[in-house]
Amino acid sequence: MPGMTRPQLRNGVAQVLSLIVALGLAWVSPKVFTGLVQGASTFGRQARNLDGLAASTPSQVPMRAYTSGPVVKDPPEDLLSIKQRHLVPSAEHMEYAVVEYSRRQHMVVEGGMYETYFIRAVPGSRLRLNRVLLLKQKDENGEFVVSVGQPFVDGAYAEITILEHLKSDDIEVFKHKKKKHYMKRYIVQQKLTRFRIDKIIKGPDDAPLEGERLWPVRQTELPTE
């Protein structure tokens, strides 16, 4: 029509179509009539803002929140590790074993002294750790042989000597519950045992385990007299 711009023409056409459809279906149901009126008003707003959207936003398609690239086949070598490699101790030329005690796994070597949770034994007594998970030793030819247990290495054990019992540093425990007027603070000390690894031995695979079982507790007969 002369004297009307394109947005005005779109708006007029949308209003006329919505009015015709609403008058033709008003007798069907009041809910249908109300929904058609709301839809017509929404369509009219979209028609009025169509040119504005095209000018303001470049695209209405959502963009990805990540980027992808080719897989690096040959990653560059870390220069920092090269500079510090001679300062970091390596176990490449060491004989060691991974032993489980105090419900933890530890890497031990012969002659080393370690601290763990309290072991009920007199200082000076000799014990045996049978839970060896990994063992690295030299064979007759002087080459290193690594034995990996499933889960333990058969016939391998470590002999230790209990040196002393001590207490750990102060451990501060703080408990607080907000809005409950509850706050506690106390200091505890953990009991520790220091021991020395005397030998790490790999015996025959079918060698029986020496020592007493922790469970069931051994029952001794009491004297009758």
HUTA-V512656 format. One record per run of one state. SS is the DSSP state (H for helix, E for strand, L for the rest). FROM is the first residue (numbers start at 1). TO is the last residue. If there is no record, write none. Layout:
SS:FROM:TO + SS:FROM:TO
//
This chain:
L:1:5 + H:6:25 + L:26:29 + H:30:48 + L:49:49 + H:50:56 + L:57:78 + H:79:87 + L:88:95 + E:96:101 + L:102:103 + E:104:108 + L:109:112 + E:113:117 + L:118:125 + E:126:129 + L:130:131 + E:132:138 + L:139:143 + E:144:148 + L:149:155 + E:156:167 + L:168:170 + E:171:177 + L:178:181 + E:182:188 + L:189:190 + E:191:202 + L:203:225
//
